[in-house]
Amino acid sequence: MFREAAGLTQEEAAREIGATVSALTKWEHGVSVPRPEWLTALAELYECSVGNLFGEITEDPKKRRKR
């Protein structure tokens, strides 16, 4: 949801944080959980908190401005 709200493909997001598309896909589908350093990178990329990535609701990413 956050990646799509940021207007990024999986390939773009993975490249931005230095991860593989395979890893990002597993994270998005709940097959695995990223290590803390990846969570921080994702939160920075998506302009949200790490808590938001785990479902803590503090803002609606669809209302954020597009890049």
ZAVEXVO-332475 format. One record per residue: chain; x negated, y negated, z of N, C-alpha, C in turn; residue in three letters; residue number from 1. Coordinates in nm, 2 decimals. Each point is the difference from the previous one (the first is absolute). Last residue first. Layout:
+-------+--------+--------+--------+--------+--------+--------+--------+--------+--------+-----+-----+
! chain !    n.x !    n.y !    n.z !   ca.x !   ca.y !   ca.z !    c.x !    c.y !    c.z ! res !   n !
+-------+--------+--------+--------+--------+--------+--------+--------+--------+--------+-----+-----+
!     A !      X !      Y !      Z !      X !      Y !      Z !      X !      Y !      Z ! ALA ! NUM !
...
+-------+--------+--------+--------+--------+--------+--------+--------+--------+--------+-----+-----+
// end
This chain:
+-------+--------+--------+--------+--------+--------+--------+--------+--------+--------+-----+-----+
! chain !    n.x !    n.y !    n.z !   ca.x !   ca.y !   ca.z !    c.x !    c.y !    c.z ! res !   n !
+-------+--------+--------+--------+--------+--------+--------+--------+--------+--------+-----+-----+
!     A !  -0.50 !  -1.18 !  -0.55 !  -0.13 !  -0.05 !  -0.03 !  -0.01 !  -0.05 !  -0.14 ! ARG !  67 !
!     A !   0.46 !  -0.02 !   0.31 !  -0.08 !   0.09 !  -0.09 !  -0.14 !  -0.06 !  -0.03 ! LYS !  66 !
!     A !   0.31 !  -0.08 !   0.46 !  -0.03 !  -0.05 !  -0.14 !  -0.09 !   0.10 !  -0.07 ! ARG !  65 !
!     A !   0.35 !   0.17 !   0.37 !  -0.13 !  -0.07 !  -0.01 !  -0.02 !  -0.05 !  -0.14 ! ARG !  64 !
!     A !   0.37 !   0.27 !   0.14 !   0.03 !  -0.15 !   0.00 !  -0.13 !  -0.08 !   0.00 ! LYS !  63 !
!     A !   0.02 !   0.48 !   0.02 !   0.06 !  -0.04 !  -0.13 !   0.02 !  -0.15 !   0.00 ! LYS !  62 !
!     A !  -0.17 !   0.23 !   0.39 !  -0.10 !  -0.02 !  -0.10 !   0.06 !  -0.05 !  -0.14 ! PRO !  61 !
!     A !   0.17 !  -0.09 !   0.51 !   0.05 !   0.08 !  -0.12 !  -0.10 !  -0.03 !  -0.11 ! ASP !  60 !
!     A !  -0.10 !   0.00 !   0.55 !   0.03 !  -0.08 !  -0.12 !   0.05 !   0.09 !  -0.11 ! GLU !  59 !
!     A !  -0.09 !   0.17 !   0.43 !  -0.02 !  -0.14 !   0.04 !   0.03 !  -0.09 !  -0.12 ! THR !  58 !
!     A !   0.02 !   0.55 !   0.17 !   0.06 !  -0.10 !  -0.08 !  -0.02 !  -0.14 !   0.06 ! ILE !  57 !
!     A !  -0.25 !   0.51 !   0.00 !   0.03 !  -0.11 !   0.08 !   0.06 !  -0.11 !  -0.08 ! GLU !  56 !
!     A !  -0.18 !   0.41 !  -0.18 !   0.14 !  -0.02 !   0.02 !   0.05 !  -0.10 !   0.09 ! GLY !  55 !
!     A !  -0.45 !   0.13 !  -0.16 !   0.05 !   0.12 !   0.07 !   0.15 !  -0.02 !   0.04 ! PHE !  54 !
!     A !  -0.26 !  -0.34 !  -0.22 !  -0.02 !   0.12 !  -0.08 !   0.06 !   0.13 !   0.06 ! LEU !  53 !
!     A !   0.00 !  -0.42 !   0.24 !   0.10 !   0.00 !  -0.11 !  -0.02 !   0.13 !  -0.09 ! ASN !  52 !
!     A !  -0.32 !  -0.08 !   0.34 !   0.13 !   0.05 !   0.06 !   0.11 !   0.00 !  -0.11 ! GLY !  51 !
!     A !  -0.41 !  -0.19 !  -0.10 !  -0.02 !   0.15 !   0.00 !   0.13 !   0.06 !   0.05 ! VAL !  50 !
!     A !   0.06 !  -0.48 !  -0.22 !  -0.07 !   0.06 !   0.12 !  -0.01 !   0.15 !  -0.02 ! SER !  49 !
!     A !   0.02 !  -0.34 !  -0.42 !   0.09 !   0.04 !   0.10 !  -0.09 !   0.05 !   0.12 ! CYS !  48 !
!     A !  -0.12 !  -0.12 !  -0.49 !   0.03 !  -0.11 !   0.09 !   0.11 !   0.03 !   0.10 ! GLU !  47 !
!     A !  -0.24 !   0.29 !  -0.33 !   0.14 !  -0.02 !  -0.01 !   0.05 !  -0.12 !   0.09 ! TYR !  46 !
!     A !  -0.46 !   0.11 !   0.00 !   0.04 !   0.00 !  -0.15 !   0.14 !  -0.03 !  -0.01 ! LEU !  45 !
!     A !  -0.17 !   0.07 !   0.43 !  -0.05 !  -0.12 !  -0.05 !   0.05 !  -0.02 !  -0.15 ! GLU !  44 !
!     A !   0.10 !   0.40 !   0.21 !   0.08 !  -0.11 !   0.06 !  -0.05 !  -0.13 !  -0.05 ! ALA !  43 !
!     A !  -0.24 !   0.38 !  -0.13 !   0.13 !   0.00 !  -0.06 !   0.09 !  -0.12 !   0.05 ! LEU !  42 !
!     A !  -0.43 !   0.08 !   0.19 !  -0.01 !  -0.05 !  -0.14 !   0.13 !  -0.01 !  -0.07 ! ALA !  41 !
!     A !  -0.01 !   0.19 !   0.44 !  -0.03 !  -0.15 !   0.00 !  -0.01 !  -0.05 !  -0.14 ! THR !  40 !
!     A !   0.05 !   0.46 !   0.04 !   0.12 !  -0.07 !   0.04 !  -0.02 !  -0.15 !   0.00 ! LEU !  39 !
!     A !  -0.37 !   0.27 !  -0.08 !   0.09 !  -0.01 !  -0.12 !   0.13 !  -0.07 !   0.04 ! TRP !  38 !
!     A !  -0.30 !   0.09 !   0.35 !  -0.06 !  -0.10 !  -0.09 !   0.08 !  -0.02 !  -0.13 ! GLU !  37 !
!     A !   0.13 !   0.34 !   0.33 !   0.02 !  -0.14 !   0.04 !  -0.06 !  -0.11 !  -0.10 ! PRO !  36 !
!     A !   0.13 !   0.47 !  -0.22 !  -0.08 !  -0.03 !   0.12 !   0.02 !  -0.15 !   0.03 ! ARG !  35 !
!     A !   0.40 !   0.26 !  -0.25 !  -0.13 !  -0.06 !  -0.02 !  -0.08 !  -0.02 !   0.13 ! PRO !  34 !
!     A !   0.36 !   0.40 !  -0.10 !   0.00 !  -0.14 !   0.06 !  -0.14 !  -0.05 !  -0.02 ! VAL !  33 !
!     A !   0.31 !   0.39 !  -0.28 !  -0.11 !  -0.02 !   0.09 !   0.01 !  -0.15 !   0.05 ! SER !  32 !
!     A !   0.35 !   0.18 !  -0.25 !  -0.07 !   0.12 !   0.01 !  -0.12 !  -0.01 !   0.09 ! VAL !  31 !
!     A !   0.35 !  -0.34 !  -0.14 !  -0.01 !   0.06 !   0.13 !  -0.07 !   0.13 !   0.02 ! GLY !  30 !
!     A !   0.06 !  -0.31 !  -0.39 !   0.10 !   0.11 !   0.01 !   0.00 !   0.07 !   0.14 ! HIS !  29 !
!     A !  -0.30 !  -0.36 !  -0.11 !   0.13 !  -0.05 !  -0.03 !   0.11 !   0.10 !   0.01 ! GLU !  28 !
!     A !  -0.46 !   0.12 !   0.06 !   0.04 !  -0.09 !   0.10 !   0.15 !  -0.05 !  -0.02 ! TRP !  27 !
!     A !  -0.21 !   0.26 !  -0.34 !   0.03 !   0.08 !   0.12 !   0.05 !  -0.08 !   0.12 ! LYS !  26 !
!     A !  -0.13 !  -0.23 !  -0.39 !   0.12 !   0.08 !  -0.03 !   0.03 !   0.08 !   0.13 ! THR !  25 !
!     A !  -0.41 !  -0.22 !   0.00 !   0.11 !  -0.10 !   0.01 !   0.14 !   0.07 !  -0.02 ! LEU !  24 !
!     A !  -0.39 !   0.25 !  -0.08 !   0.01 !  -0.03 !   0.14 !   0.12 !  -0.09 !   0.03 ! ALA !  23 !
!     A !  -0.11 !   0.09 !  -0.45 !   0.05 !   0.12 !   0.07 !   0.02 !  -0.02 !   0.15 ! SER !  22 !
!     A !  -0.20 !  -0.33 !  -0.27 !   0.14 !   0.00 !  -0.02 !   0.06 !   0.12 !   0.07 ! VAL !  21 !
!     A !  -0.44 !  -0.20 !   0.21 !   0.04 !   0.07 !  -0.12 !   0.15 !  -0.01 !  -0.02 ! THR !  20 !
!     A !  -0.30 !  -0.39 !   0.24 !   0.05 !   0.13 !   0.03 !   0.03 !   0.07 !  -0.14 ! ALA !  19 !
!     A !  -0.13 !  -0.47 !   0.11 !  -0.11 !   0.09 !  -0.02 !   0.03 !   0.15 !   0.03 ! GLY !  18 !
!     A !   0.27 !  -0.43 !  -0.01 !  -0.05 !   0.04 !   0.13 !  -0.11 !   0.10 !  -0.01 ! ILE !  17 !
!     A !   0.21 !  -0.18 !  -0.40 !  -0.02 !  -0.11 !   0.09 !  -0.06 !   0.04 !   0.13 ! GLU !  16 !
!     A !   0.13 !   0.34 !  -0.31 !  -0.12 !  -0.07 !  -0.04 !  -0.03 !  -0.12 !   0.09 ! ARG !  15 !
!     A !   0.40 !   0.23 !   0.07 !  -0.11 !   0.08 !   0.03 !  -0.13 !  -0.06 !  -0.03 ! ALA !  14 !
!     A !   0.39 !  -0.22 !  -0.13 !  -0.01 !   0.00 !   0.14 !  -0.12 !   0.08 !   0.04 ! ALA !  13 !
!     A !   0.11 !   0.01 !  -0.45 !  -0.04 !  -0.13 !   0.04 !  -0.03 !  -0.01 !   0.15 ! GLU !  12 !
!     A !   0.19 !   0.39 !  -0.18 !  -0.13 !  -0.01 !  -0.05 !  -0.06 !  -0.13 !   0.05 ! GLU !  11 !
!     A !   0.45 !   0.08 !   0.08 !  -0.08 !   0.08 !   0.09 !  -0.15 !  -0.01 !  -0.04 ! GLN !  10 !
!     A !   0.29 !  -0.42 !  -0.12 !   0.01 !   0.15 !  -0.03 !  -0.08 !   0.07 !   0.10 ! THR !   9 !
!     A !   0.23 !  -0.49 !   0.10 !  -0.12 !   0.08 !  -0.04 !   0.03 !   0.14 !  -0.04 ! LEU !   8 !
!     A !   0.26 !  -0.40 !   0.19 !  -0.01 !   0.00 !  -0.14 !  -0.12 !   0.08 !  -0.05 ! GLY !   7 !
!     A !   0.19 !  -0.08 !   0.45 !  -0.12 !  -0.08 !  -0.03 !  -0.02 !   0.00 !  -0.16 ! ALA !   6 !
!     A !   0.34 !   0.25 !   0.19 !   0.04 !  -0.14 !   0.03 !  -0.12 !  -0.09 !  -0.04 ! ALA !   5 !
!     A !  -0.07 !   0.47 !  -0.03 !   0.09 !  -0.05 !  -0.10 !   0.04 !  -0.15 !   0.02 ! GLU !   4 !
!     A !  -0.26 !   0.21 !   0.33 !  -0.07 !  -0.01 !  -0.12 !   0.08 !  -0.05 !  -0.12 ! ARG !   3 !
!     A !   0.21 !   0.08 !   0.41 !  -0.09 !  -0.12 !   0.01 !  -0.08 !  -0.01 !  -0.13 ! PHE !   2 !
!     A !   0.28 !   0.38 !   0.04 !   0.08 !  -0.12 !   0.00 !  -0.09 !  -0.13 !   0.00 ! MET !   1 !
+-------+--------+--------+--------+--------+--------+--------+--------+--------+--------+-----+-----+
// end
